[in-house]
Structures are given as structure tokens and as C-alpha cells.
Amino acid sequence: MILALLGSGEYLPQMEIVDRYLLAQLAAPARVVCLATAAAHKGPQRVAYWSERGEEYFTRLGAEVSSPPVVDRASANDPQLAAQIEAANFVYLSGGRPDYLHRTLKGSLARQAILRVGEAGGVIAGCSAGAMILGDKFVSYTGWHSGFNLLPGVTVVPHFDRVPPTVRSAGRRLIPNRVTIIGIDSLTALVRNGSGEWSVLGEGSVTIWKEKAQKLKIEEQRLVFER
């Protein structure tokens, strides 16, 4: 599985360096599925907006792309939409509400299809809310939730450069036991390639807060470690 966690910037020109790298990791021609599920709580217009942006963006990068309308529990369990996802080799989860995204996909056929893409050696990319749900736990307005645990023991915090210092300081004291926090700056991605090697791509840095020993072996000059 090739995994990409993006702090922000889906479909922006600044993130082309990330997405061109991910596309180059694929062994076959790129078949991208863009899922705007996290924005579906705002209605069909927002879903259409993000779907169109994803399709225009990845088409320009030379990929075959589609946007299955996975917007609620019923569509997340639609066998035809799940088959469309599974036929891809690159799944992109764009931003919005992480709790809505997780609640919609949890235990669904769509979630199973996404995981099969990864198990087959494809790319699973999540931006902002899409990145948050891929960890062990994530925090939203309603507290801590269990994620899809593609990174055991990890909580992903996007837009990390925009978190005020006072909030960072308070947040460090509230980290649950045995949880590693990975803070990803805006317009920045933490990427694990098919060999399990990690790198930071984009304009910012990645910050790791950990309770004890480092859990992820990551080597990248711009990676920032905070004790």
C-alpha cells in the first residue's frame, strides 16, 4: 500500500509535486477515484464542486479519473459504486468533516473497496479530514474517535502550521496514552511508498509528538521532531 497524508491543498497546483510522485509509484496506468464524501454534509453542490475539481486536476496530470457519488450510508453500501472504487488503483479522500466521513464509510462496502485498492499495491491518499480518519484515532468537535487504523497508534492532525502555539501546548498535555501525534503542515504531505519508506513532500514540515520511543522510522530533512 502506498499511503499519502496531506495537511491541506487538494487539487491545488502547489500539490502537483506530491500527486505526480504518487502517480509515478503505480505499476499500471493511473485510475483515480476522487471521493468528496467528507464534504457531503454541505449538500450536493459542494460534492459536485470538489468532484469536478478532482476530475479536472487528475485529468490534467494524465490519469483516468472518476468521482463515485459516495455521500451517505446508502451510497457507501451501493455495490456498483464499491465496484467502481475497487477498479481504481488510486483513491483520493478530500477534505471536509472527519466525523461525517468516518461515520459514512465505517463498515461499508466502499470502505472495503478502498482497503482492497491499498492491499493490491495502490495509493490511498487523504487530505485534511481524509488523512485524519486513516489513523488509529482522530479528534473532532465531538471528541476522540476510532479511525480506520492504517497507522496503528497514530493520530493525524492536518493544517498543523495553523494551530496556535497555545493550543499546541495545551494539546500536548491532552494526548491519550500510547498515541503518536503526526502534525502535517498546510500544502505538505507525509508519504509512505510501496517499500515502506517515508518522505515529506511539499512546502512545509511534519511534526511528531510521541509519548515514548519513536514508532515510525522516517528520514526527511524537513521533518520536525518535538519532545
Backbone as numpy.savetxt, mean C-alpha at the origin, in Angstrom:
# Nx Ny Nz CAx CAy CAz Cx Cy Cz
6.58 -12.39 -3.73 5.75 -11.20 -3.73 6.62 -9.95 -3.73
6.30 -9.03 -4.62 6.94 -7.72 -4.64 5.99 -6.76 -3.94
6.49 -6.09 -2.90 5.63 -5.27 -2.06 6.10 -3.83 -2.09
5.16 -2.90 -2.26 5.48 -1.47 -2.27 4.55 -0.73 -1.33
5.12 0.01 -0.40 4.38 0.80 0.56 4.69 2.27 0.28
3.68 3.03 -0.13 3.88 4.41 -0.53 3.26 5.36 0.48
4.02 6.39 0.86 3.54 7.35 1.83 2.46 8.26 1.29
2.54 8.58 0.01 1.52 9.37 -0.67 1.93 9.50 -2.13
1.06 10.11 -2.95 1.45 10.48 -4.31 1.02 9.54 -5.41
-0.03 8.75 -5.18 -0.45 7.85 -6.24 -0.72 8.59 -7.54
-0.17 8.04 -8.59 -0.39 8.50 -9.97 0.17 9.89 -10.27
1.06 10.40 -9.42 1.72 11.68 -9.68 3.03 11.46 -10.43
3.46 12.44 -11.23 4.72 12.28 -11.96 5.92 12.01 -11.06
5.90 12.55 -9.84 7.03 12.35 -8.92 7.22 10.89 -8.54
6.17 10.08 -8.69 6.25 8.67 -8.29 6.54 7.74 -9.45
6.80 8.29 -10.61 7.11 7.42 -11.75 8.35 6.58 -11.50
9.33 7.12 -10.79 10.55 6.36 -10.50 10.21 5.09 -9.74
9.21 5.17 -8.88 8.79 4.00 -8.10 8.06 3.00 -9.00
7.09 3.47 -9.74 6.25 2.57 -10.51 6.97 1.98 -11.72
7.89 2.73 -12.31 8.70 2.15 -13.38 9.60 1.05 -12.83
10.11 1.26 -11.63 10.92 0.20 -10.99 10.06 -1.04 -10.74
8.86 -0.86 -10.23 7.99 -2.00 -9.94 7.61 -2.74 -11.22
7.28 -2.00 -12.26 6.93 -2.63 -13.53 8.09 -3.43 -14.09
9.30 -2.94 -13.88 10.49 -3.62 -14.39 10.77 -4.93 -13.65
10.19 -5.09 -12.45 10.40 -6.32 -11.68 9.56 -7.49 -12.19
8.55 -7.20 -13.01 7.63 -8.24 -13.46 8.27 -9.10 -14.54
8.01 -10.39 -14.46 8.57 -11.32 -15.44 7.76 -11.35 -16.73
6.54 -10.83 -16.71 5.66 -10.84 -17.88 5.17 -9.42 -18.13
4.58 -9.14 -19.28 4.01 -7.82 -19.53 3.05 -7.41 -18.42
3.12 -6.14 -18.06 2.36 -5.65 -16.91 0.86 -5.64 -17.17
0.13 -6.22 -16.23 -1.33 -6.20 -16.22 -1.73 -5.62 -14.86
-2.03 -4.34 -14.85 -2.26 -3.61 -13.60 -3.75 -3.49 -13.31
-4.08 -3.71 -12.05 -5.44 -3.46 -11.56 -5.35 -2.35 -10.53
-6.09 -1.27 -10.75 -6.16 -0.15 -9.81 -7.45 -0.26 -9.01
-7.34 -0.32 -7.71 -8.51 -0.43 -6.84 -8.66 0.86 -6.04
-9.73 1.58 -6.31 -10.01 2.83 -5.59 -10.95 2.60 -4.42
-10.94 1.41 -3.89 -11.88 1.00 -2.84 -11.84 1.93 -1.63
-10.67 2.39 -1.25 -10.53 3.20 -0.04 -11.24 4.54 -0.15
-11.54 4.98 -1.37 -12.24 6.25 -1.57 -13.73 6.06 -1.81
-14.21 4.83 -1.78 -15.60 4.56 -2.16 -16.61 5.12 -1.17
-16.19 5.39 0.07 -17.12 5.97 1.04 -17.55 7.38 0.65
-16.79 8.01 -0.27 -17.13 9.36 -0.74 -18.05 9.34 -1.95
-18.38 8.16 -2.44 -19.33 8.07 -3.53 -18.70 7.71 -4.87
-19.54 7.41 -5.85 -19.06 6.93 -7.15 -18.21 7.93 -7.92
-18.42 9.21 -7.71 -17.62 10.20 -8.44 -16.15 10.13 -8.04
-15.89 9.94 -6.74 -14.50 9.85 -6.30 -13.86 8.55 -6.78
-14.63 7.48 -6.79 -14.11 6.22 -7.32 -13.75 6.38 -8.78
-14.62 7.01 -9.54 -14.37 7.23 -10.97 -13.14 8.11 -11.16
-13.00 9.13 -10.33 -11.86 10.05 -10.44 -10.55 9.29 -10.27
-10.44 8.51 -9.19 -9.18 7.80 -8.93 -8.97 6.66 -9.92
-10.03 6.02 -10.35 -9.90 4.95 -11.34 -9.37 5.50 -12.66
-9.93 6.62 -13.09 -9.49 7.22 -14.35 -8.03 7.69 -14.26
-7.67 8.26 -13.13 -6.28 8.70 -12.97 -5.32 7.52 -13.03
-5.69 6.42 -12.36 -4.84 5.23 -12.39 -4.69 4.65 -13.78
-5.81 4.60 -14.50 -5.77 4.04 -15.85 -4.93 4.90 -16.79
-5.09 6.22 -16.71 -4.31 7.12 -17.56 -2.82 7.01 -17.23
-2.51 6.94 -15.95 -1.12 6.91 -15.49 -0.41 5.64 -15.95
-0.98 4.49 -15.67 -0.29 3.24 -16.00 -0.33 2.95 -17.50
-1.34 3.44 -18.20 -1.33 3.33 -19.66 -0.14 4.10 -20.23
0.11 5.29 -19.70 1.24 6.09 -20.16 2.57 5.40 -19.87
2.60 4.58 -18.81 3.82 3.84 -18.48 3.94 2.53 -19.27
2.98 2.27 -20.16 3.07 1.12 -21.04 2.42 -0.15 -20.55
1.59 -0.05 -19.52 0.95 -1.24 -18.96 -0.48 -1.39 -19.46
-0.96 -2.62 -19.44 -2.39 -2.89 -19.61 -3.03 -2.67 -18.25
-4.11 -1.89 -18.19 -4.65 -1.51 -16.88 -6.18 -1.51 -16.90
-6.75 -1.88 -15.76 -8.20 -1.83 -15.57 -8.48 -1.44 -14.12
-9.73 -1.07 -13.86 -10.14 -0.63 -12.52 -11.44 -1.31 -12.11
-11.39 -2.53 -11.63 -12.61 -3.21 -11.21 -13.32 -2.40 -10.11
-14.63 -2.20 -10.21 -15.35 -1.37 -9.23 -15.64 -2.11 -7.93
-14.59 -2.37 -7.17 -14.74 -2.99 -5.86 -14.97 -1.86 -4.86
-16.22 -1.64 -4.49 -16.57 -0.45 -3.71 -17.29 -0.77 -2.40
-17.76 -2.01 -2.23 -18.48 -2.40 -1.02 -18.36 -3.91 -0.85
-19.00 -4.43 0.18 -18.88 -5.85 0.47 -19.43 -6.71 -0.67
-20.52 -6.28 -1.28 -21.11 -7.07 -2.35 -20.16 -7.17 -3.53
-19.60 -6.05 -3.95 -18.68 -6.09 -5.10 -17.36 -6.76 -4.74
-16.95 -6.68 -3.48 -15.72 -7.36 -3.06 -15.88 -8.87 -3.12
-17.12 -9.35 -3.10 -17.38 -10.79 -3.18 -17.98 -11.20 -4.53
-17.84 -10.33 -5.51 -18.30 -10.64 -6.86 -17.25 -11.53 -7.54
-17.59 -12.76 -7.92 -16.60 -13.67 -8.51 -15.97 -13.13 -9.79
-16.73 -12.40 -10.59 -16.18 -11.87 -11.84 -15.13 -10.79 -11.57
-15.39 -9.93 -10.60 -14.42 -8.90 -10.26 -13.18 -9.52 -9.62
-13.38 -10.53 -8.79 -12.24 -11.22 -8.18 -11.38 -11.89 -9.25
-12.01 -12.48 -10.25 -11.27 -13.11 -11.35 -10.48 -12.08 -12.14
-11.06 -10.90 -12.30 -10.36 -9.83 -13.00 -9.11 -9.40 -12.24
-9.22 -9.32 -10.93 -8.06 -8.98 -10.11 -6.99 -10.07 -10.20
-7.42 -11.31 -10.08 -6.45 -12.41 -10.07 -5.74 -12.56 -11.40
-6.34 -12.08 -12.48 -5.71 -12.17 -13.79 -4.58 -11.14 -13.95
-4.46 -10.20 -13.03 -3.42 -9.19 -13.08 -2.13 -9.72 -12.48
-1.05 -8.97 -12.68 0.20 -9.27 -11.97 0.70 -8.06 -11.19
-0.17 -7.05 -11.05 0.18 -5.83 -10.32 -1.12 -5.25 -9.79
-1.26 -5.21 -8.47 -2.46 -4.64 -7.83 -2.06 -3.37 -7.10
-2.78 -2.29 -7.37 -2.49 -1.00 -6.76 -3.70 -0.56 -5.94
-3.49 -0.42 -4.63 -4.53 0.05 -3.71 -4.27 1.53 -3.42
-5.12 2.41 -3.92 -4.92 3.84 -3.71 -5.50 4.27 -2.37
-5.37 5.58 -2.06 -5.67 6.07 -0.73 -7.12 6.39 -0.46
-7.37 6.77 0.80 -8.71 7.07 1.27 -8.84 6.73 2.74
-9.88 6.01 3.10 -10.12 5.60 4.48 -9.60 4.19 4.70
-8.59 3.99 5.56 -8.07 2.64 5.78 -9.08 1.70 6.43
-9.87 2.23 7.36 -10.84 1.35 8.02 -11.92 0.87 7.04
-12.35 1.76 6.15 -13.34 1.35 5.14 -12.73 0.34 4.17
-11.52 0.59 3.75 -10.84 -0.32 2.83 -10.69 -1.70 3.45
-10.23 -1.74 4.68 -10.03 -3.03 5.34 -11.35 -3.75 5.57
-12.35 -3.01 6.03 -13.67 -3.61 6.29 -14.29 -4.17 5.02
-14.06 -3.49 3.91 -14.63 -3.94 2.64 -13.95 -5.19 2.12
-12.63 -5.26 2.26 -11.87 -6.37 1.68 -11.73 -7.58 2.61
-11.87 -7.37 3.91 -11.61 -8.44 4.87 -12.44 -9.69 4.56
-11.75 -10.82 4.41 -12.42 -12.10 4.18 -13.12 -12.23 2.84
-12.86 -11.32 1.92 -13.60 -11.30 0.65 -12.88 -12.06 -0.45
-13.60 -12.33 -1.53 -12.98 -12.93 -2.71 -11.94 -11.99 -3.32
-12.20 -10.68 -3.23 -11.24 -9.71 -3.76 -9.92 -9.79 -3.00
-10.00 -9.88 -1.69 -8.77 -9.99 -0.89 -8.01 -11.26 -1.26
-8.71 -12.37 -1.39 -8.05 -13.62 -1.77 -7.36 -13.48 -3.12
-8.02 -12.79 -4.05 -7.44 -12.60 -5.38 -6.19 -11.73 -5.31
-6.22 -10.69 -4.49 -5.05 -9.83 -4.32 -3.87 -10.63 -3.79
-4.12 -11.45 -2.79 -3.04 -12.25 -2.21 -2.49 -13.26 -3.22
-3.35 -13.81 -4.07 -2.87 -14.77 -5.07 -1.97 -14.08 -6.08
-2.25 -12.83 -6.40 -1.34 -12.08 -7.29 0.04 -12.01 -6.66
0.09 -11.70 -5.38 1.37 -11.65 -4.69 2.04 -13.00 -4.60
1.28 -14.03 -4.30 1.84 -15.37 -4.18 2.42 -15.86 -5.50
1.88 -15.35 -6.61 2.37 -15.74 -7.94 3.59 -14.92 -8.36
4.10 -14.08 -7.46 5.27 -13.28 -7.78 4.97 -11.90 -8.31
3.71 -11.48 -8.23 3.33 -10.16 -8.71 3.57 -9.07 -7.70
3.14 -7.87 -8.05 3.30 -6.68 -7.21 2.01 -6.40 -6.45
2.14 -6.14 -5.16 1.06 -5.55 -4.37 1.57 -4.21 -3.88
0.93 -3.14 -4.36 1.32 -1.78 -3.98 0.18 -1.10 -3.26
0.48 -0.45 -2.16 -0.53 0.30 -1.42 -0.04 1.70 -1.15
-0.88 2.68 -1.41 -0.53 4.07 -1.16 -1.39 4.62 -0.03
-0.76 5.23 0.95 -1.47 5.84 2.08 -2.35 4.78 2.76
-3.68 4.90 2.69 -4.56 3.90 3.30 -4.27 2.51 2.76
-3.95 2.43 1.46 -3.64 1.14 0.86 -2.41 0.50 1.48
-1.44 1.31 1.90 -0.25 0.79 2.57 -0.55 0.41 4.01
-1.39 1.19 4.66 -1.67 0.97 6.08 -2.25 -0.41 6.35
-3.17 -0.87 5.50 -3.86 -2.13 5.79 -2.99 -3.35 5.52
-1.82 -3.16 4.90 -0.99 -4.31 4.57 -0.13 -4.77 5.74
-0.03 -3.96 6.79 0.75 -4.34 7.95 -0.03 -5.24 8.91
0.59 -5.51 10.05 -0.04 -6.32 11.09 -1.20 -5.57 11.72
-0.95 -4.30 12.07 -1.98 -3.46 12.68 -1.93 -2.09 12.02
-3.05 -1.37 12.08 -3.06 0.01 11.63 -3.96 0.81 12.57
-3.71 2.10 12.62 -4.49 2.96 13.50 -5.31 3.93 12.66
-6.58 4.10 13.02 -7.47 5.03 12.35 -8.17 5.88 13.41
-9.17 6.64 13.00 -9.89 7.50 13.93 -10.55 6.69 15.05
-10.82 5.44 14.78 -11.54 4.61 15.75 -10.61 3.72 16.56
-9.30 3.93 16.48 -8.36 3.15 17.27 -7.54 2.18 16.45
-7.01 1.16 17.12 -6.14 0.17 16.48 -6.96 -0.96 15.88
-6.54 -1.43 14.71 -7.23 -2.51 14.01 -6.19 -3.52 13.50
-6.63 -4.74 13.31 -5.77 -5.75 12.69 -5.77 -5.56 11.18
-4.58 -5.61 10.57 -4.47 -5.47 9.13 -4.37 -6.83 8.46
-3.86 -6.85 7.23 -3.75 -8.10 6.48 -2.45 -8.83 6.76
-1.58 -8.23 7.56 -0.40 -8.90 8.11 0.56 -9.44 7.05
0.73 -8.69 5.96 1.78 -9.06 5.02 3.16 -8.74 5.59
3.17 -7.90 6.62 4.40 -7.58 7.37 4.11 -7.80 8.84
4.34 -9.00 9.35 4.02 -9.31 10.75 4.72 -8.36 11.71
3.97 -7.89 12.69 4.54 -7.03 13.72 4.75 -5.60 13.30
4.25 -5.21 12.14 4.53 -3.88 11.59 3.26 -3.05 11.46
3.37 -1.77 11.80 2.33 -0.78 11.53 2.91 0.27 10.59
2.21 0.55 9.50 2.67 1.52 8.50 1.98 2.86 8.74
2.77 3.93 8.82 2.24 5.28 8.98 2.65 6.11 7.76
1.71 6.45 6.88 2.05 7.24 5.69 2.13 8.73 6.02
2.53 9.55 5.03 2.62 11.01 5.21 3.45 11.35 6.46
4.49 10.59 6.74 5.15 10.70 8.02 5.84 12.05 8.20
6.29 12.65 7.12 6.94 13.95 7.22 5.97 15.05 7.61
4.68 14.79 7.50 3.67 15.79 7.85 3.16 15.62 9.28
3.64 14.60 9.98 3.22 14.39 11.36 3.98 15.38 12.25
3.27 16.25 13.00 3.95 17.23 13.85 4.85 16.56 14.89
5.97 17.18 15.25 6.89 16.60 16.24 6.21 16.25 17.55
5.26 17.08 18.01 4.59 16.78 19.27 3.77 15.50 19.17
3.14 15.31 18.01 2.36 14.09 17.80 3.29 12.88 17.71
4.42 13.04 17.06 5.39 11.95 16.99 5.83 11.53 18.38
6.16 12.52 19.20 6.63 12.23 20.55 5.58 11.50 21.37
4.34 11.98 21.28 3.26 11.31 22.01 3.00 9.93 21.45
3.06 9.81 20.12 2.79 8.53 19.48 3.77 7.45 19.87
5.03 7.81 20.03 6.03 6.82 20.40 5.72 6.18 21.74
5.13 6.97 22.64 4.81 6.42 23.96 3.58 5.53 23.93
2.80 5.62 22.84 1.57 4.84 22.75 1.69 3.61 21.87
2.88 3.34 21.37 3.07 2.19 20.49 2.82 0.91 21.27
1.96 0.03 20.80 1.74 -1.24 21.50 3.01 -2.08 21.55
3.06 -2.95 22.52 4.23 -3.84 22.66 4.43 -4.68 21.40
5.69 -4.88 21.06 6.10 -5.75 19.96 5.59 -5.26 18.60
5.33 -3.97 18.47 4.94 -3.39 17.19 6.06 -2.50 16.67
6.45 -2.70 15.43 7.42 -1.84 14.76 6.67 -0.84 13.90
6.94 0.43 14.10 6.32 1.48 13.31 7.22 1.82 12.13
6.66 1.79 10.92 7.38 2.24 9.74 6.69 3.51 9.23
7.37 4.64 9.38 6.85 5.92 8.91 7.42 6.24 7.54
6.53 6.44 6.58 6.95 6.67 5.19 6.56 8.09 4.79
7.56 8.86 4.37 7.31 10.25 3.98 6.42 10.34 2.74
5.89 11.54 2.51 5.14 11.80 1.29 6.03 11.62 0.07
5.45 11.19 -1.05 6.17 11.00 -2.31 7.38 10.08 -2.14
7.20 9.07 -1.30 8.28 8.13 -0.98 7.70 6.73 -0.88
8.50 5.74 -1.23 8.05 4.35 -1.16 9.12 3.48 -0.52
8.66 2.53 0.27 9.51 1.45 0.78 9.15 0.21 -0.02
10.13 -0.36 -0.71 9.86 -1.43 -1.67 10.67 -2.68 -1.31
10.00 -3.82 -1.33 10.67 -5.11 -1.19 10.57 -5.84 -2.53
11.73 -6.17 -3.11 11.71 -6.84 -4.40 11.49 -8.34 -4.23
11.51 -9.07 -5.33 11.22 -10.50 -5.27 12.25 -11.31 -4.53
13.43 -10.74 -4.30 14.49 -11.42 -3.55 14.45 -11.09 -2.07
13.48 -10.27 -1.68 13.37 -9.91 -0.27 14.22 -8.73 0.15
14.84 -8.04 -0.82 15.68 -6.89 -0.50 14.83 -5.62 -0.46
15.13 -4.76 0.51 14.36 -3.54 0.72 15.12 -2.33 0.19
14.39 -1.35 -0.32 14.99 -0.09 -0.74 13.98 1.03 -0.57
14.50 2.24 -0.48 13.67 3.43 -0.39 13.78 4.19 -1.70
12.64 4.51 -2.30 12.61 5.25 -3.56 11.74 6.49 -3.39
12.08 7.55 -4.09 11.28 8.76 -4.03 12.02 9.91 -3.40
11.28 10.89 -2.92 11.86 12.16 -2.50 12.20 12.23 -1.02
11.65 11.34 -0.21 11.82 11.45 1.24 12.55 10.29 1.86
12.22 10.04 3.11 12.89 9.01 3.90 11.87 8.09 4.56
12.39 7.03 5.14 11.58 6.09 5.91 12.14 6.05 7.33
11.26 6.15 8.31 11.66 6.14 9.72 11.11 4.89 10.39
11.97 4.25 11.19 11.54 3.04 11.89 11.62 3.27 13.40
10.53 3.02 14.08 10.52 2.97 15.53 10.29 1.52 15.92
11.12 1.04 16.81 10.98 -0.36 17.21 11.18 -0.49 18.71
10.54 -1.50 19.27 10.62 -1.69 20.71 11.97 -2.25 21.11
12.43 -3.24 20.31 13.69 -3.89 20.68 14.58 -4.00 19.45
14.90 -5.22 19.08 15.82 -5.42 17.95 15.15 -5.08 16.63
15.98 -4.68 15.68 15.46 -4.38 14.34 14.85 -5.64 13.75
13.64 -5.54 13.22 12.94 -6.70 12.69 13.06 -6.82 11.18
13.33 -5.69 10.51 13.42 -5.72 9.06 14.85 -5.37 8.65
15.43 -6.18 7.80 16.78 -5.91 7.33 16.68 -5.01 6.09
16.92 -3.74 6.29 16.77 -2.76 5.23 18.06 -1.96 5.12
18.60 -1.84 3.95 19.80 -1.05 3.74 19.50 0.01 2.68
19.52 1.25 3.09 19.24 2.36 2.18 19.73 3.63 2.84
20.53 4.41 2.15 21.16 5.57 2.76 20.17 6.56 3.35
19.04 6.72 2.68 18.08 7.72 3.14 17.14 7.18 4.20
17.31 5.93 4.58 16.48 5.37 5.64 16.91 6.00 6.96
15.95 6.49 7.75 16.24 7.17 9.00 15.84 6.27 10.15
16.76 6.02 11.08 16.47 5.22 12.25 16.34 6.12 13.47
15.25 6.00 14.19 15.06 6.78 15.41 14.90 5.81 16.58
15.61 6.10 17.65 15.57 5.23 18.83 14.53 5.76 19.81
